[in-house]
Amino acid sequence: MKNYYRVMLGKQSIHAQACFAGNFIGADLGIAQDLTGHLPDDWRTFNAEFRPVWLQGHPGKSKISAGLSCGFLWTVSKGIAIGDFVLCPDGSGSYRVGEVTGDYTYAEGQILPHRRAVTWLSKVIEKSAMSEALRNSAGSIGTVSDISGYHDEIEALLGSTALLPIVSTDPTIEDPSAFALEKHLEDFLVENWAQTELGTKYDIFTEDGEQVGKQYQTDAGIIDILAISKDKKELLVIELKKGKTSDVVIGQTLRYMGFATEMLAEADQKVRGMVIALKDDPKIQWALKALPTVDFYRYQIDFKLVKS
């Protein structure tokens, strides 16, 4: 199955037209050196080497920012395979689609110097034609995001196939209805953060005025939401259950907390975890009795019609 990635071609797509004309995608991300010979198959190895390089060139920035930038750079340079497809905003509400056809090259002194050759398709996908879920994922903050979970919808938009409901085939999903609902919960929670109880103590992690804490990519996987306390003393790893089995969601949360403790937290910062689900879950409650640094929250849906 083909993989699909949303790739930003410069801030606010400023370099999009140059990339379309030159048949490439690229990234900058503050590391001005040729990465040929420095792109291992495992992005953990890449991050271990280049996180200190990035921090040296960006004094005052956090480990979180370094990890995010290095992760984006590795994905564009190595993680996207030949034969994968990219969707790139053109700055006017449309997405150009291209097939990656070449390995990494370095264009020293030029825009987006860490490059991959691309063959652009004639088909353009309009943002307005996307489902809300795909629109939100394609519009997420950051240089690159993996949107392969919307493979069927993207294929339908590129062809003439009627759009079919997207159903998760992930064997760890035990409740498909909760999975579908909680794909939207994440966006709702982020958009209404200030009105929630969490918003009184925490902020979604922000860098240079942009929220980068939603779908935060790490070497251990993708954290649904990464937040930081208002006094900057605590990182909060939030996982939405999304219909997953109890053991899976607890395992993921602990894995992300371990990574955050080791790789993201500063010396004076602690790490907490949180699982949010639609229903109470006795299995999770039992597990959390042994995990005092992880909280469990249920959410409620309030729907009503108001006659006007």
Secondary structure, 3 states (H helix, E strand, C coil): CCCEEEECCCHHHCCHHHHHHHCEEEECCCCCCCCCCCCCCCHHHHHHHHHHHHHHHCCCCCHHHHHHHHHHHHHHHHHCCCCCEEEEECCCCEEEEEEECCCCEECCCCCCCEEEEEEEEEEEEEHHHCCHHHHHHHCCCCCEEECHHHHHHHHHHHCCCCCCCCCCCCCCECCHHHHHHHHHHHHHHHHCHHHCCHHHCEEECEECCEECCEEEEECCEEEEEEEEECCCCEEEEEEECCCECHHHHHHHHHHHHHHHHHHHCCCCCEEEEEEEECCCCHHHHHHHCCCCCEEEEECCCCCCCCCC
